[in-house]
């Protein structure tokens, strides 16, 4: 029997719809993926999404499973969010 893949504890959904993409959504997604890989944070994952219908608030990042939405994101804010979530996990 094959081993079931490990499921991430938290998933960052990054909007890469046309408007968020123009405002840096794709760069945010790539940056988060790079930081997760670089820091070996195997309990976190990043998934790019299509439009989330929050175009005026973009770029948008949603963290699951807590369903927390973060608006007007940039690479620096996303890195801070990742660090904050990682630190919370280490406190548990």
Phi and psi in radians as a Rosetta constraint file:
Dihedral C 1 N 2 CA 2 C 2 CIRCULARHARMONIC -1.416 0.35
Dihedral N 2 CA 2 C 2 N 3 CIRCULARHARMONIC 2.635 0.35
Dihedral C 2 N 3 CA 3 C 3 CIRCULARHARMONIC -1.310 0.35
Dihedral N 3 CA 3 C 3 N 4 CIRCULARHARMONIC 2.379 0.35
Dihedral C 3 N 4 CA 4 C 4 CIRCULARHARMONIC -1.287 0.35
Dihedral N 4 CA 4 C 4 N 5 CIRCULARHARMONIC 2.371 0.35
Dihedral C 4 N 5 CA 5 C 5 CIRCULARHARMONIC -1.106 0.35
Dihedral N 5 CA 5 C 5 N 6 CIRCULARHARMONIC 2.544 0.35
Dihedral C 5 N 6 CA 6 C 6 CIRCULARHARMONIC -1.206 0.35
Dihedral N 6 CA 6 C 6 N 7 CIRCULARHARMONIC 2.315 0.35
Dihedral C 6 N 7 CA 7 C 7 CIRCULARHARMONIC -1.577 0.35
Dihedral N 7 CA 7 C 7 N 8 CIRCULARHARMONIC 2.398 0.35
Dihedral C 7 N 8 CA 8 C 8 CIRCULARHARMONIC -1.206 0.35
Dihedral N 8 CA 8 C 8 N 9 CIRCULARHARMONIC 2.607 0.35
Dihedral C 8 N 9 CA 9 C 9 CIRCULARHARMONIC -1.367 0.35
Dihedral N 9 CA 9 C 9 N 10 CIRCULARHARMONIC -0.561 0.35
Dihedral C 9 N 10 CA 10 C 10 CIRCULARHARMONIC -2.360 0.35
Dihedral N 10 CA 10 C 10 N 11 CIRCULARHARMONIC 2.495 0.35
Dihedral C 10 N 11 CA 11 C 11 CIRCULARHARMONIC -2.217 0.35
Dihedral N 11 CA 11 C 11 N 12 CIRCULARHARMONIC 2.254 0.35
Dihedral C 11 N 12 CA 12 C 12 CIRCULARHARMONIC -1.669 0.35
Dihedral N 12 CA 12 C 12 N 13 CIRCULARHARMONIC 1.979 0.35
Dihedral C 12 N 13 CA 13 C 13 CIRCULARHARMONIC -1.683 0.35
Dihedral N 13 CA 13 C 13 N 14 CIRCULARHARMONIC 2.077 0.35
Dihedral C 13 N 14 CA 14 C 14 CIRCULARHARMONIC -1.934 0.35
Dihedral N 14 CA 14 C 14 N 15 CIRCULARHARMONIC 2.119 0.35
Dihedral C 14 N 15 CA 15 C 15 CIRCULARHARMONIC -1.191 0.35
Dihedral N 15 CA 15 C 15 N 16 CIRCULARHARMONIC 2.219 0.35
Dihedral C 15 N 16 CA 16 C 16 CIRCULARHARMONIC -2.182 0.35
Dihedral N 16 CA 16 C 16 N 17 CIRCULARHARMONIC 0.503 0.35
Dihedral C 16 N 17 CA 17 C 17 CIRCULARHARMONIC -1.095 0.35
Dihedral N 17 CA 17 C 17 N 18 CIRCULARHARMONIC 2.946 0.35
Dihedral C 17 N 18 CA 18 C 18 CIRCULARHARMONIC -0.951 0.35
Dihedral N 18 CA 18 C 18 N 19 CIRCULARHARMONIC -0.780 0.35
Dihedral C 18 N 19 CA 19 C 19 CIRCULARHARMONIC -1.279 0.35
Dihedral N 19 CA 19 C 19 N 20 CIRCULARHARMONIC -0.752 0.35
Dihedral C 19 N 20 CA 20 C 20 CIRCULARHARMONIC -1.159 0.35
Dihedral N 20 CA 20 C 20 N 21 CIRCULARHARMONIC -0.643 0.35
Dihedral C 20 N 21 CA 21 C 21 CIRCULARHARMONIC -1.065 0.35
Dihedral N 21 CA 21 C 21 N 22 CIRCULARHARMONIC -0.769 0.35
Dihedral C 21 N 22 CA 22 C 22 CIRCULARHARMONIC -1.095 0.35
Dihedral N 22 CA 22 C 22 N 23 CIRCULARHARMONIC -0.513 0.35
Dihedral C 22 N 23 CA 23 C 23 CIRCULARHARMONIC -1.598 0.35
Dihedral N 23 CA 23 C 23 N 24 CIRCULARHARMONIC 0.090 0.35
Dihedral C 23 N 24 CA 24 C 24 CIRCULARHARMONIC 1.958 0.35
Dihedral N 24 CA 24 C 24 N 25 CIRCULARHARMONIC 0.144 0.35
Dihedral C 24 N 25 CA 25 C 25 CIRCULARHARMONIC -0.989 0.35
Dihedral N 25 CA 25 C 25 N 26 CIRCULARHARMONIC -0.784 0.35
Dihedral C 25 N 26 CA 26 C 26 CIRCULARHARMONIC -1.167 0.35
Dihedral N 26 CA 26 C 26 N 27 CIRCULARHARMONIC -0.681 0.35
Dihedral C 26 N 27 CA 27 C 27 CIRCULARHARMONIC -1.108 0.35
Dihedral N 27 CA 27 C 27 N 28 CIRCULARHARMONIC -0.691 0.35
Dihedral C 27 N 28 CA 28 C 28 CIRCULARHARMONIC -1.083 0.35
Dihedral N 28 CA 28 C 28 N 29 CIRCULARHARMONIC -0.807 0.35
Dihedral C 28 N 29 CA 29 C 29 CIRCULARHARMONIC -1.047 0.35
Dihedral N 29 CA 29 C 29 N 30 CIRCULARHARMONIC -0.822 0.35
Dihedral C 29 N 30 CA 30 C 30 CIRCULARHARMONIC -1.148 0.35
Dihedral N 30 CA 30 C 30 N 31 CIRCULARHARMONIC -0.677 0.35
Dihedral C 30 N 31 CA 31 C 31 CIRCULARHARMONIC -1.124 0.35
Dihedral N 31 CA 31 C 31 N 32 CIRCULARHARMONIC -0.808 0.35
Dihedral C 31 N 32 CA 32 C 32 CIRCULARHARMONIC -1.072 0.35
Dihedral N 32 CA 32 C 32 N 33 CIRCULARHARMONIC -0.775 0.35
Dihedral C 32 N 33 CA 33 C 33 CIRCULARHARMONIC -1.031 0.35
Dihedral N 33 CA 33 C 33 N 34 CIRCULARHARMONIC -0.754 0.35
Dihedral C 33 N 34 CA 34 C 34 CIRCULARHARMONIC -1.106 0.35
Dihedral N 34 CA 34 C 34 N 35 CIRCULARHARMONIC -0.757 0.35
Dihedral C 34 N 35 CA 35 C 35 CIRCULARHARMONIC -1.130 0.35
Dihedral N 35 CA 35 C 35 N 36 CIRCULARHARMONIC -0.697 0.35
Dihedral C 35 N 36 CA 36 C 36 CIRCULARHARMONIC -1.118 0.35
Dihedral N 36 CA 36 C 36 N 37 CIRCULARHARMONIC -0.781 0.35
Dihedral C 36 N 37 CA 37 C 37 CIRCULARHARMONIC -1.155 0.35
Dihedral N 37 CA 37 C 37 N 38 CIRCULARHARMONIC -0.829 0.35
Dihedral C 37 N 38 CA 38 C 38 CIRCULARHARMONIC -1.024 0.35
Dihedral N 38 CA 38 C 38 N 39 CIRCULARHARMONIC -0.675 0.35
Dihedral C 38 N 39 CA 39 C 39 CIRCULARHARMONIC -1.686 0.35
Dihedral N 39 CA 39 C 39 N 40 CIRCULARHARMONIC 0.100 0.35
Dihedral C 39 N 40 CA 40 C 40 CIRCULARHARMONIC 0.932 0.35
Dihedral N 40 CA 40 C 40 N 41 CIRCULARHARMONIC 0.802 0.35
Dihedral C 40 N 41 CA 41 C 41 CIRCULARHARMONIC -1.578 0.35
Dihedral N 41 CA 41 C 41 N 42 CIRCULARHARMONIC 1.296 0.35
Dihedral C 41 N 42 CA 42 C 42 CIRCULARHARMONIC -1.183 0.35
Dihedral N 42 CA 42 C 42 N 43 CIRCULARHARMONIC -0.221 0.35
Dihedral C 42 N 43 CA 43 C 43 CIRCULARHARMONIC -1.543 0.35
Dihedral N 43 CA 43 C 43 N 44 CIRCULARHARMONIC 0.023 0.35
Dihedral C 43 N 44 CA 44 C 44 CIRCULARHARMONIC -2.101 0.35
Dihedral N 44 CA 44 C 44 N 45 CIRCULARHARMONIC 2.656 0.35
Dihedral C 44 N 45 CA 45 C 45 CIRCULARHARMONIC -2.493 0.35
Dihedral N 45 CA 45 C 45 N 46 CIRCULARHARMONIC 2.761 0.35
Dihedral C 45 N 46 CA 46 C 46 CIRCULARHARMONIC -2.196 0.35
Dihedral N 46 CA 46 C 46 N 47 CIRCULARHARMONIC 2.322 0.35
Dihedral C 46 N 47 CA 47 C 47 CIRCULARHARMONIC -2.291 0.35
Dihedral N 47 CA 47 C 47 N 48 CIRCULARHARMONIC 2.265 0.35
Dihedral C 47 N 48 CA 48 C 48 CIRCULARHARMONIC -1.468 0.35
Dihedral N 48 CA 48 C 48 N 49 CIRCULARHARMONIC 2.503 0.35
Dihedral C 48 N 49 CA 49 C 49 CIRCULARHARMONIC -2.122 0.35
Dihedral N 49 CA 49 C 49 N 50 CIRCULARHARMONIC 2.920 0.35
Dihedral C 49 N 50 CA 50 C 50 CIRCULARHARMONIC -1.384 0.35
Dihedral N 50 CA 50 C 50 N 51 CIRCULARHARMONIC -2.884 0.35
Dihedral C 50 N 51 CA 51 C 51 CIRCULARHARMONIC -1.029 0.35
Dihedral N 51 CA 51 C 51 N 52 CIRCULARHARMONIC 2.371 0.35
Dihedral C 51 N 52 CA 52 C 52 CIRCULARHARMONIC -1.799 0.35
Dihedral N 52 CA 52 C 52 N 53 CIRCULARHARMONIC 0.124 0.35
Dihedral C 52 N 53 CA 53 C 53 CIRCULARHARMONIC 1.087 0.35
Dihedral N 53 CA 53 C 53 N 54 CIRCULARHARMONIC 0.562 0.35
Dihedral C 53 N 54 CA 54 C 54 CIRCULARHARMONIC -2.229 0.35
Dihedral N 54 CA 54 C 54 N 55 CIRCULARHARMONIC 0.734 0.35
Dihedral C 54 N 55 CA 55 C 55 CIRCULARHARMONIC -0.979 0.35
Dihedral N 55 CA 55 C 55 N 56 CIRCULARHARMONIC -0.669 0.35
Dihedral C 55 N 56 CA 56 C 56 CIRCULARHARMONIC -1.242 0.35
Dihedral N 56 CA 56 C 56 N 57 CIRCULARHARMONIC -0.221 0.35
Dihedral C 56 N 57 CA 57 C 57 CIRCULARHARMONIC -1.862 0.35
Dihedral N 57 CA 57 C 57 N 58 CIRCULARHARMONIC 0.049 0.35
Dihedral C 57 N 58 CA 58 C 58 CIRCULARHARMONIC -1.397 0.35
Dihedral N 58 CA 58 C 58 N 59 CIRCULARHARMONIC 2.876 0.35
Dihedral C 58 N 59 CA 59 C 59 CIRCULARHARMONIC -1.192 0.35
Dihedral N 59 CA 59 C 59 N 60 CIRCULARHARMONIC 2.586 0.35
Dihedral C 59 N 60 CA 60 C 60 CIRCULARHARMONIC -2.028 0.35
Dihedral N 60 CA 60 C 60 N 61 CIRCULARHARMONIC 2.405 0.35
Dihedral C 60 N 61 CA 61 C 61 CIRCULARHARMONIC -2.243 0.35
Dihedral N 61 CA 61 C 61 N 62 CIRCULARHARMONIC 2.294 0.35
Dihedral C 61 N 62 CA 62 C 62 CIRCULARHARMONIC -2.048 0.35
Dihedral N 62 CA 62 C 62 N 63 CIRCULARHARMONIC 2.272 0.35
Dihedral C 62 N 63 CA 63 C 63 CIRCULARHARMONIC -1.852 0.35
Dihedral N 63 CA 63 C 63 N 64 CIRCULARHARMONIC 2.216 0.35
Dihedral C 63 N 64 CA 64 C 64 CIRCULARHARMONIC -2.011 0.35
Dihedral N 64 CA 64 C 64 N 65 CIRCULARHARMONIC 2.608 0.35
Dihedral C 64 N 65 CA 65 C 65 CIRCULARHARMONIC -1.598 0.35
Dihedral N 65 CA 65 C 65 N 66 CIRCULARHARMONIC -0.019 0.35
Dihedral C 65 N 66 CA 66 C 66 CIRCULARHARMONIC -1.365 0.35
Dihedral N 66 CA 66 C 66 N 67 CIRCULARHARMONIC -0.067 0.35
Dihedral C 66 N 67 CA 67 C 67 CIRCULARHARMONIC 1.004 0.35
Dihedral N 67 CA 67 C 67 N 68 CIRCULARHARMONIC 0.772 0.35
Dihedral C 67 N 68 CA 68 C 68 CIRCULARHARMONIC -1.680 0.35
Dihedral N 68 CA 68 C 68 N 69 CIRCULARHARMONIC 2.208 0.35
Dihedral C 68 N 69 CA 69 C 69 CIRCULARHARMONIC -1.794 0.35
Dihedral N 69 CA 69 C 69 N 70 CIRCULARHARMONIC 2.400 0.35
Dihedral C 69 N 70 CA 70 C 70 CIRCULARHARMONIC -2.241 0.35
Dihedral N 70 CA 70 C 70 N 71 CIRCULARHARMONIC 2.210 0.35
Dihedral C 70 N 71 CA 71 C 71 CIRCULARHARMONIC -1.977 0.35
Dihedral N 71 CA 71 C 71 N 72 CIRCULARHARMONIC 2.855 0.35
Dihedral C 71 N 72 CA 72 C 72 CIRCULARHARMONIC 0.913 0.35
Dihedral N 72 CA 72 C 72 N 73 CIRCULARHARMONIC 0.748 0.35
Dihedral C 72 N 73 CA 73 C 73 CIRCULARHARMONIC -1.347 0.35
Dihedral N 73 CA 73 C 73 N 74 CIRCULARHARMONIC 2.718 0.35
Dihedral C 73 N 74 CA 74 C 74 CIRCULARHARMONIC -2.464 0.35
Dihedral N 74 CA 74 C 74 N 75 CIRCULARHARMONIC 3.117 0.35
Dihedral C 74 N 75 CA 75 C 75 CIRCULARHARMONIC -1.033 0.35
Dihedral N 75 CA 75 C 75 N 76 CIRCULARHARMONIC -0.739 0.35
Dihedral C 75 N 76 CA 76 C 76 CIRCULARHARMONIC -1.146 0.35
Dihedral N 76 CA 76 C 76 N 77 CIRCULARHARMONIC -0.784 0.35
Dihedral C 76 N 77 CA 77 C 77 CIRCULARHARMONIC -1.122 0.35
Dihedral N 77 CA 77 C 77 N 78 CIRCULARHARMONIC -0.699 0.35
Dihedral C 77 N 78 CA 78 C 78 CIRCULARHARMONIC -1.126 0.35
Dihedral N 78 CA 78 C 78 N 79 CIRCULARHARMONIC -0.716 0.35
Dihedral C 78 N 79 CA 79 C 79 CIRCULARHARMONIC -1.106 0.35
Dihedral N 79 CA 79 C 79 N 80 CIRCULARHARMONIC -0.701 0.35
Dihedral C 79 N 80 CA 80 C 80 CIRCULARHARMONIC -1.115 0.35
Dihedral N 80 CA 80 C 80 N 81 CIRCULARHARMONIC -0.703 0.35
Dihedral C 80 N 81 CA 81 C 81 CIRCULARHARMONIC -1.115 0.35
Dihedral N 81 CA 81 C 81 N 82 CIRCULARHARMONIC -0.773 0.35
Dihedral C 81 N 82 CA 82 C 82 CIRCULARHARMONIC -1.044 0.35
Dihedral N 82 CA 82 C 82 N 83 CIRCULARHARMONIC -0.795 0.35
Dihedral C 82 N 83 CA 83 C 83 CIRCULARHARMONIC -1.096 0.35
Dihedral N 83 CA 83 C 83 N 84 CIRCULARHARMONIC -0.755 0.35
Dihedral C 83 N 84 CA 84 C 84 CIRCULARHARMONIC -1.056 0.35
Dihedral N 84 CA 84 C 84 N 85 CIRCULARHARMONIC -0.797 0.35
Dihedral C 84 N 85 CA 85 C 85 CIRCULARHARMONIC -1.167 0.35
Dihedral N 85 CA 85 C 85 N 86 CIRCULARHARMONIC -0.708 0.35
Dihedral C 85 N 86 CA 86 C 86 CIRCULARHARMONIC -1.120 0.35
Dihedral N 86 CA 86 C 86 N 87 CIRCULARHARMONIC -0.722 0.35
Dihedral C 86 N 87 CA 87 C 87 CIRCULARHARMONIC -1.142 0.35
Dihedral N 87 CA 87 C 87 N 88 CIRCULARHARMONIC -0.677 0.35
Dihedral C 87 N 88 CA 88 C 88 CIRCULARHARMONIC -1.049 0.35
Dihedral N 88 CA 88 C 88 N 89 CIRCULARHARMONIC -0.744 0.35
Dihedral C 88 N 89 CA 89 C 89 CIRCULARHARMONIC -1.102 0.35
Dihedral N 89 CA 89 C 89 N 90 CIRCULARHARMONIC -0.701 0.35
Dihedral C 89 N 90 CA 90 C 90 CIRCULARHARMONIC -1.200 0.35
Dihedral N 90 CA 90 C 90 N 91 CIRCULARHARMONIC -0.401 0.35
Dihedral C 90 N 91 CA 91 C 91 CIRCULARHARMONIC -1.330 0.35
Dihedral N 91 CA 91 C 91 N 92 CIRCULARHARMONIC -0.425 0.35
